[in-house]
Amino acid sequence: MGHDKLRKFAENETFSCLLQPSAAELLADGYFALRDHPVKGRWGERFASPDAPLVLELGCGKGEYTVALAERVPDKNYVGVDIKGARLWKGAKYATEHALGNVGFLRTRIEFITAFFAPDEVSELWLTFSDPQVRSENSRLTSPLFLERYSKFLAPGGLIHLKTDSQFLYQYTLAVCRANALPVVESSEDLYAEADRFDPCLTEVQTFYEGMFREQGYPIKYLCFRLSAAPAGTGADGLPEQRFVSPADFDADYWRSVEGHRTLFGRDTAETRRQKLKGR
Ligand SMILES: C[S@@+](CC[C@H](N)C(=O)[O-])C[C@H]1O[C@@H](n2cnc3c(N)ncnc32)[C@H](O)[C@@H]1O
């Protein structure tokens, strides 16, 4: 492991805003069940205003968006979730150095999210530039499987915001909303072309990947919907759980072909990026 990563991991241990549970803390009963983490239902205690609404960003990467939203909206609490510690380091360091009392970070797999948040504890969810997972529906963060997980902690009428460069993920999520009668609050296939229709915050605050995709000329899509309407059942844990269905009318092959090939430029210099774009 690189020296820089080790330094960030060591510094992560010192950030009180960053929660990094070990797998052993979560995996109980010989790995067949998830054990609830003690923070579940008690997130408010970690913030300056314990009763403020709680907003999550899943797959927050370096946490720029979580931090920027928290600075703009001080009367809500924000938690960024990601599995990569070296990325979370950036947001956690910023929040620590700027003494932000409404920001937290959680290092975990999103698959484990229900171990951390209690029923109705979360009021809004952001999914920012999530991998569209074009081959694996159950890995998509807007699939019925993930919506069921979110329904266990999202308050009634809670909002889910999706920002994406991916036509595939955007169309899939619209189809999931139609199939489950989930109310779509707002949507755009080209957010920046229609910026005047939306809260300025949506275009004034950008994630790291959003900046890269915009630079490459991809239109940014935005969808905001509510988790409601799907009939309730009982989950394996005995708790009520909403049931969601896959969209039968979603033509994955067609939208995969529309998606085409994505290039991310990683650490390239601006000049190298321009050369690569010319060669596309
Ligand atoms: C394409 S990046 C987007 C990062 C950030 N939202 C942005 O727009 O700049 C996707 C992020 O999701 C995280 N991620 C992907 N799958 C995950 C999972 N199952 N659990 C936790 N984090 C995950 C990755 O570590 C990565 O930081």
The ligand as an SDF file (V2000), in Angstrom:
LIG
                    3D

 27 29  0  0  0  0  0  0  0  0999 V2000
  -18.0780    6.9870   -9.2790 C   0  0  0  0  0  0  0  0  0  0  0  0
  -17.6790    7.2910   -7.6040 S   0  0  0  0  0  0  0  0  0  0  0  0
  -18.6400    8.7340   -7.2410 C   0  0  0  0  0  0  0  0  0  0  0  0
  -18.1050    9.4820   -6.0580 C   0  0  0  0  0  0  0  0  0  0  0  0
  -18.8390   10.7850   -5.7310 C   0  0  0  0  0  0  0  0  0  0  0  0
  -20.2320   10.5460   -5.4460 N   0  0  0  0  0  0  0  0  0  0  0  0
  -18.7010   11.7610   -6.8590 C   0  0  0  0  0  0  0  0  0  0  0  0
  -19.6940   11.9640   -7.5980 O   0  0  0  0  0  0  0  0  0  0  0  0
  -17.6180   12.3360   -7.0300 O   0  0  0  0  0  0  0  0  0  0  0  0
  -18.5770    6.0050   -6.7730 C   0  0  0  0  0  0  0  0  0  0  0  0
  -18.2290    5.8940   -5.3090 C   0  0  0  0  0  0  0  0  0  0  0  0
  -19.0730    4.9250   -4.7290 O   0  0  0  0  0  0  0  0  0  0  0  0
  -18.3190    4.1080   -3.8440 C   0  0  0  0  0  0  0  0  0  0  0  0
  -18.9760    2.7930   -3.8000 N   0  0  0  0  0  0  0  0  0  0  0  0
  -19.2970    2.0170   -4.8520 C   0  0  0  0  0  0  0  0  0  0  0  0
  -19.9200    0.8940   -4.4320 N   0  0  0  0  0  0  0  0  0  0  0  0
  -19.9910    0.9790   -3.0760 C   0  0  0  0  0  0  0  0  0  0  0  0
  -20.5220    0.1270   -2.0690 C   0  0  0  0  0  0  0  0  0  0  0  0
  -21.1040   -1.0170   -2.3770 N   0  0  0  0  0  0  0  0  0  0  0  0
  -20.4370    0.5340   -0.7830 N   0  0  0  0  0  0  0  0  0  0  0  0
  -19.8210    1.7020   -0.4660 C   0  0  0  0  0  0  0  0  0  0  0  0
  -19.3000    2.5540   -1.3800 N   0  0  0  0  0  0  0  0  0  0  0  0
  -19.3840    2.1930   -2.6730 C   0  0  0  0  0  0  0  0  0  0  0  0
  -16.9280    4.0540   -4.4420 C   0  0  0  0  0  0  0  0  0  0  0  0
  -15.9480    3.7780   -3.4490 O   0  0  0  0  0  0  0  0  0  0  0  0
  -16.7950    5.4450   -5.0430 C   0  0  0  0  0  0  0  0  0  0  0  0
  -16.1720    6.3460   -4.1510 O   0  0  0  0  0  0  0  0  0  0  0  0
  1  2  1  0
  2  3  1  0
  2 10  1  0
  3  4  1  0
  4  5  1  0
  5  6  1  0
  5  7  1  0
  7  8  2  0
  7  9  1  0
 10 11  1  0
 11 12  1  0
 11 26  1  0
 12 13  1  0
 13 14  1  0
 13 24  1  0
 14 15  1  0
 14 23  1  0
 15 16  2  0
 16 17  1  0
 17 18  1  0
 17 23  2  0
 18 19  1  0
 18 20  2  0
 20 21  1  0
 21 22  2  0
 22 23  1  0
 24 25  1  0
 24 26  1  0
 26 27  1  0
M  CHG  2   2   1   9  -1
M  END
$$$$
